């Protein structure tokens, strides 16, 4: 059996990725320090005989002796998905973000090289910054501030890409880079400050839905199962270059808020609040490369994906009320 390590395995995307890899027959070791991840996200995986969870910080030297499958089965893949990605975290834990995309990338790349394992780096559409090219293609270098309030995330991901790309060229690392565009779905943190959790929770509570600025800025939202399918396809491919994964269905923030409110059957008012500093005005992926080289494209519609996400938040809110 093939063994893979998923860093950030208890996070939103990482936990879904663990589930999918288990379904495909891999042995999976998830690493997470639970700074933003949650053991609840691993409820399904923990029941699986081919899954192990190790609580650790990948910015520190990796605890190889605690990885049971590593000694018994070696290592076929490392998928580096550990990194807080919410705007609320940029002020709260900026140095953790900087460390996991620098030191964490260095540690995990070294492990992959030692075992001649396939490596996938979770990068982001944020490396394009507030783009001057639309839609964004992989050959666009971006428009990113190196000193602004989002720097800890945007520039850390750019460093991680630089490190992995250099290891590919000079050390023979077998690696791919996935640039993830806005993704949503079950297991997102209700309080993580991103658009969909914010809109969903407020709509379900009947509270005002906050819109940063006028709401004319755009996002392209991809449902998590579609994203994970693309990630696994990239991992199982031989591509050694960045690939955009996202849904090119571009919508304004205001349009998305109204859609969430409508699906929730809510009467929440829409309330404009001050815009976030350096918030990108437009975001939409060009996924031509993913279509051509991975035979991948998103399939879940916005209405279907948002309906599933609202059901998740409704259930999560009920569980919290029962505990309280």
C-alpha positions as CSV (number, residue, x, y, z in Angstrom):
1,X,0.0,0.0,0.0
2,X,1.1,3.6,-0.7
3,X,1.7,5.9,2.3
4,X,1.1,9.6,2.1
5,X,1.5,12.4,4.6
6,X,-1.0,15.3,4.7
7,X,0.1,18.3,6.7
8,X,-2.8,20.4,8.0
9,X,-4.8,17.2,7.9
10,X,-7.3,18.4,10.5
11,X,-8.1,21.6,8.6
12,X,-10.9,22.4,6.3
13,X,-9.3,21.3,3.0
14,X,-6.8,18.9,4.6
15,X,-9.4,16.7,6.3
16,X,-11.4,16.4,3.1
17,X,-8.2,15.5,1.3
18,X,-7.5,12.8,3.9
19,X,-10.9,11.3,3.4
20,X,-10.5,11.2,-0.4
21,X,-7.1,9.6,-0.2
22,X,-8.4,6.9,2.1
23,X,-11.2,6.2,-0.3
24,X,-8.6,5.7,-3.0
25,X,-6.7,3.1,-0.9
26,X,-3.8,5.1,0.4
27,X,-2.4,4.8,3.9
28,X,-2.7,8.4,5.3
29,X,-0.8,10.1,8.1
30,X,-2.2,13.5,9.0
31,X,-0.1,16.1,10.8
32,X,-1.6,19.1,12.5
33,X,-1.0,21.3,15.5
34,X,-4.7,22.1,15.8
35,X,-4.0,25.9,15.9
36,X,-6.9,26.3,13.4
37,X,-7.7,22.6,12.6
38,X,-10.1,20.5,14.6
39,X,-10.3,16.9,15.6
40,X,-14.0,16.9,14.7
41,X,-12.9,17.2,11.1
42,X,-11.3,13.8,11.3
43,X,-14.3,11.9,12.7
44,X,-14.6,9.8,9.6
45,X,-10.9,9.3,9.0
46,X,-10.2,8.2,12.6
47,X,-12.5,5.2,12.2
48,X,-10.3,4.0,9.3
49,X,-7.6,1.4,9.9
50,X,-5.4,3.0,7.3
51,X,-5.3,6.4,9.0
52,X,-3.1,7.8,11.7
53,X,-3.1,11.3,13.3
54,X,0.0,12.9,14.8
55,X,-0.4,16.2,16.6
56,X,2.7,18.3,15.9
57,X,4.0,21.6,14.4
58,X,5.6,21.1,11.0
59,X,7.5,24.3,11.5
60,X,9.6,22.4,14.0
61,X,11.7,19.3,13.2
62,X,9.3,16.6,12.2
63,X,8.6,13.8,14.8
64,X,9.5,10.9,12.4
65,X,9.5,8.4,15.2
66,X,5.8,9.0,15.9
67,X,4.8,8.2,12.3
68,X,3.9,4.5,12.5
69,X,3.3,4.1,8.8
70,X,6.6,5.8,7.8
71,X,8.8,3.1,9.3
72,X,6.6,0.2,8.1
73,X,5.6,1.4,4.6
74,X,8.0,4.2,3.6
75,X,6.7,7.3,1.9
76,X,5.1,7.8,-1.5
77,X,3.8,11.3,-1.1
78,X,3.8,14.5,0.9
79,X,0.9,17.0,0.5
80,X,1.8,20.2,2.4
81,X,-1.5,21.8,3.3
82,X,-0.7,23.2,6.7
83,X,-1.3,27.0,6.9
84,X,-4.0,29.2,8.4
85,X,-5.7,30.9,5.5
86,X,-8.3,33.2,7.0
87,X,-8.1,37.0,7.1
88,X,-8.8,36.9,10.8
89,X,-5.6,34.9,11.3
90,X,-3.4,37.4,9.5
91,X,-3.5,39.7,12.5
92,X,-3.9,37.0,15.2
93,X,-1.1,34.5,14.3
94,X,1.0,36.1,11.5
95,X,4.3,34.5,12.6
96,X,2.8,31.0,12.6
97,X,1.7,31.6,9.0
98,X,5.2,32.8,8.0
99,X,6.8,29.9,9.7
100,X,4.7,27.1,8.3
101,X,5.2,28.2,4.7
102,X,8.9,28.7,5.2
103,X,10.2,26.3,7.8
104,X,7.3,23.9,7.3
105,X,8.0,23.8,3.5
106,X,11.7,23.3,4.1
107,X,11.1,20.4,6.5
108,X,8.5,18.6,4.3
109,X,10.5,19.0,1.1
110,X,13.5,17.5,2.9
111,X,11.4,14.5,3.9
112,X,10.0,14.0,0.4
113,X,13.6,14.2,-1.1
114,X,14.9,11.6,1.4
115,X,12.2,9.1,0.4
116,X,12.0,10.1,-3.3
117,X,8.3,10.9,-2.7
118,X,5.9,12.9,-4.8
119,X,5.3,16.4,-3.2
120,X,2.3,18.8,-3.6
121,X,2.4,22.3,-2.3
122,X,-0.8,24.0,-1.4
123,X,-0.3,27.5,-2.8
124,X,-3.0,30.1,-3.3
125,X,-4.6,32.6,-5.7
126,X,-3.4,35.2,-3.3
127,X,0.1,35.0,-4.9
128,X,-1.6,37.1,-7.7
129,X,-2.5,39.8,-5.2
130,X,-4.9,42.4,-6.5
131,X,-4.5,41.2,-10.1
132,X,-3.9,43.4,-13.1
133,X,-4.6,40.4,-15.4
134,X,-8.0,38.9,-15.6
135,X,-8.7,36.0,-15.4
136,X,-5.5,34.9,-13.7
137,X,-3.2,32.5,-15.6
138,X,-0.3,30.6,-14.1
139,X,2.2,32.7,-16.0
140,X,1.0,36.0,-14.4
141,X,3.6,37.1,-11.7
142,X,1.1,39.0,-9.6
143,X,0.6,42.4,-8.0
144,X,1.4,41.8,-4.3
145,X,2.5,44.1,-1.5
146,X,5.5,42.9,0.5
147,X,4.6,45.1,3.5
148,X,0.8,45.2,3.7
149,X,-1.6,43.6,6.2
150,X,-1.9,40.4,4.1
151,X,1.8,40.0,3.6
152,X,2.3,37.2,6.1
153,X,0.1,35.0,4.0
154,X,0.6,36.2,0.4
155,X,4.4,36.5,0.5
156,X,4.9,33.4,2.6
157,X,3.1,31.4,-0.1
158,X,5.3,33.0,-2.8
159,X,8.4,32.0,-0.8
160,X,7.0,28.4,-0.5
161,X,6.6,28.3,-4.3
162,X,10.1,29.7,-4.8
163,X,11.5,27.0,-2.5
164,X,9.7,24.1,-4.1
165,X,10.5,25.4,-7.6
166,X,14.2,25.7,-6.7
167,X,14.1,22.2,-5.3
168,X,12.6,20.9,-8.5
169,X,15.3,22.5,-10.6
170,X,18.3,21.8,-8.5
171,X,17.5,18.8,-6.3
172,X,15.2,16.8,-8.6
173,X,12.2,17.1,-6.3
174,X,9.1,15.5,-7.9
175,X,6.6,18.2,-7.1
176,X,3.5,20.0,-8.2
177,X,2.1,23.3,-7.0
178,X,-1.7,23.8,-6.7
179,X,-2.9,27.5,-6.6
180,X,-6.1,27.3,-4.8
181,X,-8.9,29.8,-5.5
182,X,-11.7,30.6,-3.0
183,X,-13.0,27.3,-1.8
184,X,-16.0,26.6,0.5
185,X,-17.9,23.7,2.0
186,X,-18.5,21.7,5.2
187,X,-15.9,21.9,8.0
188,X,-15.1,25.6,7.5
189,X,-14.7,27.4,10.8
190,X,-17.9,29.4,11.5
191,X,-15.8,32.3,12.9
192,X,-13.0,32.2,10.3
193,X,-13.9,35.6,8.8
194,X,-14.2,34.4,5.2
195,X,-17.1,35.3,3.1
196,X,-19.2,32.0,3.0
197,X,-19.0,31.1,6.7
198,X,-19.8,34.8,7.6
199,X,-22.8,35.0,5.2
200,X,-24.1,31.5,6.1
201,X,-24.0,31.9,9.9
202,X,-25.5,35.4,9.9
203,X,-28.3,34.3,7.4
204,X,-29.2,31.3,9.5
205,X,-29.3,33.4,12.7
206,X,-31.4,36.1,10.9
207,X,-28.7,38.6,11.7
208,X,-27.3,41.3,9.4
209,X,-25.0,40.0,6.7
210,X,-21.8,42.1,6.5
211,X,-20.5,43.2,3.1
212,X,-17.0,44.7,3.0
213,X,-17.2,47.8,1.0
214,X,-19.8,48.1,-1.7
215,X,-19.8,44.4,-2.5
216,X,-18.8,44.9,-6.2
217,X,-15.6,43.0,-5.7
218,X,-15.7,39.5,-7.3
219,X,-14.8,36.0,-6.2
220,X,-15.0,32.7,-7.9
221,X,-16.1,30.0,-5.5
222,X,-15.2,26.3,-5.8
223,X,-16.9,23.6,-3.7
224,X,-14.5,21.6,-1.7
225,X,-15.2,18.2,-3.3
226,X,-14.3,19.6,-6.7
227,X,-11.1,21.1,-5.4
228,X,-10.0,17.9,-3.7
229,X,-10.6,15.9,-6.9
230,X,-8.3,18.3,-8.7
231,X,-5.6,18.0,-6.0
232,X,-5.6,14.3,-6.1
233,X,-5.3,14.4,-9.9
234,X,-2.3,16.7,-9.6
235,X,-0.7,14.5,-7.0
236,X,-1.1,11.4,-9.2
237,X,0.2,13.2,-12.3
238,X,3.8,14.0,-13.2
239,X,3.3,17.7,-13.6
240,X,6.0,19.8,-12.0
241,X,4.6,23.3,-12.4
242,X,1.9,25.5,-10.8
243,X,-1.7,24.7,-11.7
244,X,-4.8,26.9,-10.9
245,X,-7.7,25.0,-9.3
246,X,-10.9,26.9,-8.8
247,X,-14.3,27.6,-10.3
248,X,-14.3,30.3,-13.0
249,X,-18.0,31.1,-12.1
250,X,-17.2,34.7,-11.1
251,X,-19.8,36.5,-9.0
252,X,-19.8,39.8,-7.0
253,X,-19.7,39.6,-3.2
254,X,-23.1,41.2,-3.1
255,X,-24.6,38.6,-5.6
256,X,-23.2,35.8,-3.4
257,X,-24.7,37.3,-0.2
258,X,-28.1,37.5,-1.8
259,X,-27.8,33.9,-3.1
260,X,-26.9,32.6,0.4
261,X,-29.7,34.6,2.0
262,X,-32.2,33.2,-0.6
263,X,-31.1,29.6,-0.1
264,X,-31.3,30.0,3.7
265,X,-34.8,31.4,3.4
266,X,-33.5,34.3,5.6
267,X,-34.7,37.9,6.0
268,X,-31.3,39.1,7.1
269,X,-30.6,42.7,6.0
270,X,-27.4,43.3,3.9
271,X,-25.2,45.7,5.8
272,X,-22.1,47.4,4.3
273,X,-19.1,47.7,6.5
274,X,-15.6,49.3,5.7
275,X,-13.6,47.5,3.1
276,X,-10.6,45.4,4.1
277,X,-7.3,47.0,3.3
278,X,-5.8,45.7,0.1
279,X,-8.7,43.4,-0.5
280,X,-8.4,42.1,-4.1
281,X,-11.1,43.7,-6.4
282,X,-11.4,40.7,-8.8
283,X,-10.5,37.1,-8.5
284,X,-11.2,34.5,-11.2
285,X,-9.0,31.6,-12.3
286,X,-8.1,30.6,-15.8
287,X,-8.3,26.8,-15.5
288,X,-7.2,25.9,-19.1
289,X,-4.2,24.1,-17.9
290,X,-6.1,22.0,-15.4
291,X,-8.7,21.1,-18.1
292,X,-6.0,20.1,-20.6
293,X,-3.4,18.4,-18.4
294,X,-5.6,17.0,-15.6
295,X,-8.9,16.6,-17.4
296,X,-10.4,18.5,-14.5
297,X,-13.1,21.1,-14.1
298,X,-15.6,21.9,-11.2
299,X,-18.9,20.2,-11.4
300,X,-20.9,21.3,-8.3
301,X,-23.1,24.3,-9.0
302,X,-23.1,27.3,-6.6
303,X,-26.7,26.6,-5.5
304,X,-26.0,22.9,-4.8
305,X,-22.7,23.6,-3.0
306,X,-24.1,26.4,-0.9
307,X,-27.2,24.3,0.1
308,X,-24.8,21.6,1.4
309,X,-22.7,24.2,3.2
310,X,-25.7,25.8,4.9
311,X,-26.9,22.4,6.0
312,X,-23.5,21.8,7.6
313,X,-23.5,25.2,9.4
314,X,-27.1,24.6,10.6
315,X,-26.1,21.3,12.1
316,X,-22.9,22.7,13.6
317,X,-24.8,25.6,15.2
318,X,-27.4,23.2,16.7
319,X,-24.6,21.0,18.1
320,X,-23.0,24.0,19.8
321,X,-26.3,25.1,21.3
322,X,-26.8,21.6,22.8
323,X,-23.3,21.6,24.3
324,X,-23.9,25.0,25.8
